[in-house]
Amino acid sequence: AERKIGVLVMSYGTPASMDDIEAYYTHIRRGHAPTPEQLADLAGRYEAIVGGVFPLRENTDRQVQGLQETLNRLEPGVFCCYQGLKHAQPYIEEGIGAMASDGVAEAVGIVLAPHYSVMSVGGYIKRAKEKAEALGIRMTFVEEYHLHPKLIATLADRVAGGLAKFGGDVTPATVKVLFSAHSLPEKILGMGDPYVSQLLATSGAVAEAAGTDNWQFTWQSAGRTREPWLGPDILETLRELSTQGVKHVLSAPIGFVSDHLEVLYDLDIEAKAFAAELGIRLERIEMLNTDPFYMDTLAESVMSALNERG
Ligand code: FEC
């Protein structure tokens, strides 16, 4: 039988259970265990999420399955998807190991995050490359897909749907659309990193397609370390907007593609409560999860990466 092309689908990873939070957090911190206070804080945030404690795991499973089905439809029998997570099992290296045991000789890697930074997607790719080389798998990577036309179209749809949530007495043009993504340490600015410009490009394209020019970009979920992180943070931005008299805000976390802690806690609980204190009504766009246009974006990006390699 013809050997299949492996597709390593990479995502952040989430704890397997409440007991696993410490190991997960220690992995994120590159082997440094969190203090008891830090651990309790993170556990409290997971406990506060409504509708399932670790939704990212199921969402990632469904996204991998959705991509497999989309690839099967576009090129029947050619591709086989494997999962590789950054901070939880199956780790990126384990995903590559599974491909190798299945006899896969050629593979493509893609991350479930549309924008490239050397500190985000670059980290996934580095680990995958090293393991693939060690196991003799020829591998190519999708580095970003932040302006894929179907990604922009479906995000624009979600922004339009989000604006409609405010109801008849609120004209869409008076709603401030707040695009956001995970903050990173400020030092990426001195490294010629494309993260910031890609995020602004997605935001501008989505706003234009949704027909609004009342938008701005802000950061969220910055790490709690001593080094400076990219700002302003969404809480600061909300405060600033309230001083300008803004009453309606639509949160559009375009740096994320799934319902998980950074959306369900940082935005839906923390930012929403803060906005309410300021007299602002904060709504959020629906996340992509297994949106068919998002699945097409992934599948088409995988296929063009292969074609570009030839
Ligand atoms: O739902 C879940 O269980 C996981 C949600 C989750 C996603 C996510 C995505 C990104 N992160 C990125 C960068 C960093 C950097 C640090 C960092 C720390 C954490 C912590 C948790 C966490 N992240 Fe995350 N991230 C998620 C969860 N992240 C929990 C640790 C506690 C905390 O600070 O809140 C700082 C590491 C350090 O200390 O050195 C940097 C980036 C993304 C978006 C791209 C991607 O998905 O890979 C960038 C989802």
Boltz pocket constraint, residues with backbone or C-beta under 6 A from the ligand:
constraints:
  - pocket:
      binder: B
      contacts: [[A, 11], [A, 12], [A, 13], [A, 14], [A, 15], [A, 25], [A, 28], [A, 29], [A, 42], [A, 54], [A, 55], [A, 56], [A, 112], [A, 113], [A, 119], [A, 120], [A, 121], [A, 182], [A, 183], [A, 184], [A, 185], [A, 221], [A, 222], [A, 223], [A, 224], [A, 225], [A, 255], [A, 259], [A, 260], [A, 261], [A, 262]]
      max_distance: 6.0
